[in-house]
Amino acid sequence: MAIRTFAAAAAASIVLTAPAQAQETFEMTSAFGKNLPILGTAAVGFTEKLNSITEDVEFEHFDPGELVPALEALDAVSNGSVDAAYTTAGYWQGKIPAASLFAAVPFGPEAGEFLAWMMYDDGMELFQRMYDENGYNVHVIPCGIIAPETSGWFKNEINSLEDLEGLNMRFFGLGAEVMQRLGVSTSLLAAGDIFPALERGAIDATEFSMPRIDARLGFHNIAKYNYFPGWHQPATMFELLINKDRWEDLDEISQNQVEIACMANITDNYAEGEATNFAAMQDNTENNGVTIKQWPPEMLDAFEASWNEVAAELAAEDAFFAEVWTDLQEFREGYAVWNSNIYLPRPRK
């Protein structure tokens, strides 16, 4: 198995005595500001969890831009100018075609299935190989996950594919490839840049994250139509990148403690998102004048058909994308045997 389980890592970290050593300090940049619910607080939560269980390693949290801009974190960790980063692999899609398959897959696995593939199938091995084979000197650990995001905020109601044509929209990851195919001009903006772009009309619509997170960014003040479901991100995984030289300098106990903190952070991150978003949706409809919309089946069918075309083209263009995509699809075929039998059907009357 490519990654130690929580129990195994915990057991390995229990020792009666350990030699004294100087504390290792890691400066960690985050892709999300600490005041951003769920996304930003997860990065802070990771450092607090880790620092509370070890005296040998300390992580210092820095907001995006304090050390490096959010979209430059991978290069910074690789070259050693930053020790670590809490981020998401989807930000590296422009550098590595397969990167978003380890972040969020349109019409792909939800959180439980995603973690199953990562931790008990081939996902983690492929994740590390991706960075190794592209020349990045980083060690990667899954360190957070959230349930689906909303599908987007629009200034005007969208009733057909024709209504999408010509829109300028902030969009993330592989979903952006789908929207571009449908006539939308997309750009990847960091969280703090989205509201000003909406306000001045540089973009007509945006997706970013979950309702509670989006509420902090104020999208509801400008775009009053919030669309669901989050077909483009059924789950979103976050990663801890550590400079590989720094990682390998750590003893096994310290490495285990970092992994344990990330495992705990995944649980906390997922639960917080599930627990707190309905209140934000209620506030939007009751107090902010937001209309919650569901994509009709024909629109979802069009998104999915477009995604299948995108995935096939990316697989044809990039051998590693094809390898990861095939592995994930094979796992999903097996998982469907379990998923289609064990869970109650949706919607439930």
C-alpha positions in Angstrom: 0.0 0.0 0.0 1.4 3.4 -1.0 0.6 5.3 2.1 0.6 4.2 5.7 -2.8 3.9 7.3 -3.6 6.1 10.3 -3.5 3.2 12.7 -0.1 2.0 11.3 1.4 5.5 11.4 0.1 6.0 15.0 1.5 2.7 16.2 4.9 3.4 14.6 5.1 6.7 16.3 4.8 5.3 19.8 8.1 4.9 21.5 9.3 4.8 25.1 12.3 7.0 24.6 13.7 9.1 21.8 17.0 10.9 21.5 16.8 14.6 22.0 17.2 16.6 18.8 16.9 20.2 17.6 13.4 21.2 16.6 12.8 21.3 12.9 10.9 24.4 11.8 9.0 24.4 8.5 7.6 27.6 6.9 4.4 26.6 5.2 2.6 28.8 2.7 -1.1 28.2 2.2 -3.2 28.6 -1.0 -6.0 30.0 1.1 -6.2 32.8 3.6 -6.6 31.8 7.3 -9.8 33.9 7.5 -11.5 31.8 4.8 -13.8 29.2 6.4 -13.1 25.5 5.8 -10.4 26.1 3.1 -8.2 28.5 5.0 -9.0 27.2 8.5 -8.0 23.7 7.4 -4.4 24.9 6.7 -4.3 26.5 10.2 -5.9 23.4 11.7 -3.2 21.2 10.3 -0.4 23.2 11.8 -2.2 23.3 15.2 -2.8 19.5 15.1 0.8 18.7 14.2 2.4 21.2 16.6 0.3 19.8 19.4 1.6 16.2 19.0 5.3 16.8 18.5 8.1 18.7 20.0 10.6 17.9 17.2 8.8 19.5 14.3 7.0 22.9 14.1 5.1 24.2 11.1 4.6 28.0 10.8 1.5 29.0 8.7 1.7 31.8 6.2 -1.2 33.2 4.1 -0.9 33.3 0.3 1.3 36.1 -0.8 3.2 36.4 2.5 6.0 34.1 1.3 4.9 33.4 -2.3 1.7 33.8 -4.4 -0.7 30.9 -4.2 -0.1 29.8 -7.8 3.7 29.7 -7.3 3.8 27.4 -4.3 4.8 24.2 -6.2 7.9 25.7 -7.7 8.8 27.4 -4.4 8.6 24.2 -2.4 10.5 22.3 -5.0 13.4 24.7 -5.2 13.5 25.1 -1.4 12.6 28.7 -1.1 9.6 27.6 0.9 9.6 24.4 3.1 6.0 23.4 2.6 2.6 24.3 1.1 -1.0 23.5 1.9 -2.6 23.7 -1.5 -4.4 21.7 -4.2 -3.0 19.9 -7.2 -5.6 21.5 -9.4 -3.6 24.7 -9.4 -0.8 22.9 -11.4 -3.0 21.9 -14.3 -1.2 24.3 -16.6 2.1 22.7 -15.7 1.1 19.0 -15.4 -2.0 17.8 -17.4 -2.8 15.0 -14.9 -2.6 17.2 -11.8 -6.3 17.9 -11.5 -7.1 14.2 -11.4 -5.6 14.4 -7.9 -7.7 17.4 -6.9 -11.3 17.2 -8.4 -12.6 15.2 -11.3 -15.8 16.3 -13.1 -18.5 13.7 -12.6 -15.9 11.8 -10.7 -15.6 10.2 -7.2 -17.1 11.7 -4.1 -15.0 12.0 -1.0 -15.3 8.4 0.3 -14.5 6.9 -3.1 -11.7 9.4 -3.8 -10.0 8.6 -0.5 -10.4 4.9 -1.1 -8.7 5.1 -4.5 -5.9 7.3 -3.0 -5.2 5.3 0.1 -6.1 1.7 -0.7 -5.5 1.5 -4.4 -3.0 3.1 -6.7 -3.8 6.8 -6.3 -1.1 7.7 -3.8 1.7 6.0 -5.7 0.6 7.8 -8.9 0.3 11.1 -7.1 3.9 11.0 -5.9 5.1 9.7 -9.3 3.5 12.6 -11.0 5.7 15.1 -9.2 8.8 12.9 -9.4 8.5 12.3 -13.2 8.0 16.0 -13.8 11.1 17.0 -12.0 9.6 18.4 -8.8 11.6 17.9 -5.6 8.5 17.5 -3.4 6.9 14.9 -1.1 3.1 14.9 -1.3 0.6 13.9 1.4 -3.2 14.2 1.1 -4.2 16.6 3.8 -7.8 17.7 3.4 -11.0 16.9 1.5 -14.4 18.6 1.1 -17.7 17.5 -0.3 -19.1 19.0 -3.6 -18.8 22.7 -4.3 -21.5 24.8 -5.9 -21.6 24.9 -9.6 -21.3 28.6 -9.9 -22.6 32.1 -9.3 -24.2 33.9 -12.2 -25.4 37.5 -12.6 -28.1 36.3 -15.0 -30.2 33.1 -15.0 -28.9 30.4 -17.3 -31.7 28.5 -19.1 -29.8 26.9 -22.0 -26.3 26.2 -23.3 -26.7 29.2 -25.5 -26.9 31.4 -22.3 -23.3 30.2 -21.5 -21.8 31.2 -24.8 -19.6 34.3 -24.5 -19.5 34.5 -20.7 -16.3 35.3 -18.9 -16.1 33.1 -15.8 -13.6 32.2 -13.1 -13.3 28.4 -13.2 -11.0 25.8 -11.6 -9.3 22.7 -12.9 -10.7 20.3 -15.4 -14.1 21.8 -15.2 -12.7 24.9 -16.9 -11.9 22.7 -19.9 -15.5 21.7 -20.1 -16.8 25.2 -19.9 -14.4 26.4 -22.5 -15.7 23.8 -24.9 -19.2 25.2 -24.3 -18.2 28.7 -25.3 -17.2 30.1 -21.9 -14.0 32.1 -21.6 -12.4 30.9 -18.3 -9.7 32.3 -16.1 -8.2 30.9 -12.8 -8.3 33.7 -10.2 -7.1 33.4 -6.6 -9.8 33.9 -4.0 -9.1 37.5 -3.2 -9.2 38.5 -6.8 -12.6 37.1 -7.7 -15.0 39.7 -6.1 -13.2 42.7 -7.6 -13.3 41.0 -11.0 -17.1 40.5 -10.6 -17.6 44.0 -9.4 -15.9 45.7 -12.3 -17.4 43.4 -14.9 -14.2 41.6 -15.9 -16.0 38.3 -15.3 -19.7 37.6 -15.5 -19.8 34.6 -13.3 -17.6 32.5 -11.0 -17.3 29.3 -9.1 -15.1 29.0 -6.2 -16.2 26.6 -3.4 -18.9 25.8 -0.9 -21.7 28.2 0.1 -20.2 29.1 3.5 -16.8 29.8 1.9 -18.3 31.7 -1.0 -20.4 33.8 1.5 -17.2 35.1 3.1 -16.1 36.3 -0.4 -19.4 38.2 -1.0 -20.4 36.7 -4.3 -24.0 37.0 -3.4 -23.8 40.8 -3.4 -23.3 40.8 -7.2 -24.3 37.4 -8.6 -27.8 36.3 -7.4 -28.1 32.9 -9.1 -26.3 30.1 -7.4 -26.3 26.8 -9.3 -26.1 23.2 -8.1 -25.0 20.4 -8.1 -21.3 20.7 -8.2 -20.7 18.4 -11.2 -17.2 19.8 -11.7 -16.0 19.0 -8.2 -17.9 16.1 -6.5 -15.0 16.2 -4.0 -11.9 18.3 -3.8 -8.7 17.0 -2.3 -6.0 19.2 -0.8 -2.3 18.3 -0.5 0.6 19.0 1.8 3.7 19.5 -0.3 7.0 19.3 1.5 10.4 19.9 0.0 11.7 16.4 -0.5 15.2 17.1 1.0 13.5 18.5 4.2 11.2 15.5 4.3 14.0 13.0 4.0 15.9 14.7 6.7 13.1 14.0 9.2 13.3 10.8 11.3 10.5 8.3 10.8 8.7 9.3 14.0 8.4 12.9 12.8 7.3 11.8 9.3 4.6 9.6 10.9 3.4 12.6 13.0 3.0 14.7 9.9 1.0 12.0 8.2 -1.1 11.6 11.4 -1.9 15.3 11.5 -2.9 15.2 7.8 -5.2 12.2 8.4 -6.9 14.0 11.3 -7.1 17.1 9.2 -8.9 15.2 6.4 -11.6 14.1 8.9 -12.0 17.6 10.4 -12.0 19.3 7.0 -14.7 17.0 5.6 -16.9 17.2 8.7 -16.8 21.0 8.9 -18.0 21.3 5.3 -20.8 18.9 5.8 -21.9 20.5 9.0 -21.9 24.2 8.1 -23.1 24.8 4.6 -26.8 24.4 4.9 -26.9 27.5 7.2 -25.1 29.5 4.5 -27.6 28.4 1.9 -30.5 29.4 4.2 -29.0 32.8 4.8 -28.5 33.3 1.1 -32.1 32.7 0.2 -33.7 34.3 3.3 -31.5 37.4 3.7 -29.3 37.9 0.6 -31.8 37.6 -2.2 -30.1 34.6 -3.8 -32.0 32.2 -6.0 -30.8 28.6 -5.7 -31.0 26.8 -9.0 -30.6 23.2 -10.1 -29.1 22.4 -13.5 -31.8 20.6 -15.5 -31.0 17.1 -16.7 -30.3 18.1 -20.2 -27.6 20.7 -19.1 -25.9 18.1 -16.8 -26.0 15.7 -19.8 -24.2 18.3 -21.9 -21.6 19.0 -19.2 -20.9 15.3 -18.9 -20.7 14.6 -22.6 -18.3 17.5 -22.9 -16.2 16.2 -20.0 -16.0 12.8 -21.6 -14.6 14.4 -24.8 -12.1 16.5 -22.8 -10.9 13.4 -20.8 -10.5 11.4 -24.0 -8.5 14.1 -25.7 -6.2 14.7 -22.6 -5.6 11.0 -22.4 -4.6 10.9 -26.1 -2.3 13.8 -25.6 -0.5 12.8 -22.4 0.6 9.3 -21.5 0.6 9.9 -17.7 -2.9 11.4 -17.8 -4.0 8.3 -19.6 -2.4 6.0 -17.1 -4.0 7.8 -14.1 -7.4 8.1 -15.8 -7.4 4.4 -16.7 -6.5 3.4 -13.2 -9.2 5.6 -11.7 -11.8 4.3 -14.1 -10.9 0.7 -13.3 -11.2 1.4 -9.6 -14.5 3.1 -10.1 -15.9 0.1 -12.0 -15.1 -2.1 -9.0 -16.3 0.5 -6.5 -19.7 0.7 -8.3 -20.4 -2.9 -7.3 -20.3 -1.7 -3.7 -21.8 1.7 -4.2 -24.8 0.6 -6.2 -25.8 -2.0 -3.7 -25.0 -0.7 -0.3 -26.4 2.9 -0.3 -30.0 4.0 -0.3 -31.1 5.3 -3.7 -31.3 9.0 -4.3 -33.6 10.9 -4.2 -35.3 9.2 -1.3 -39.0 9.7 -0.8 
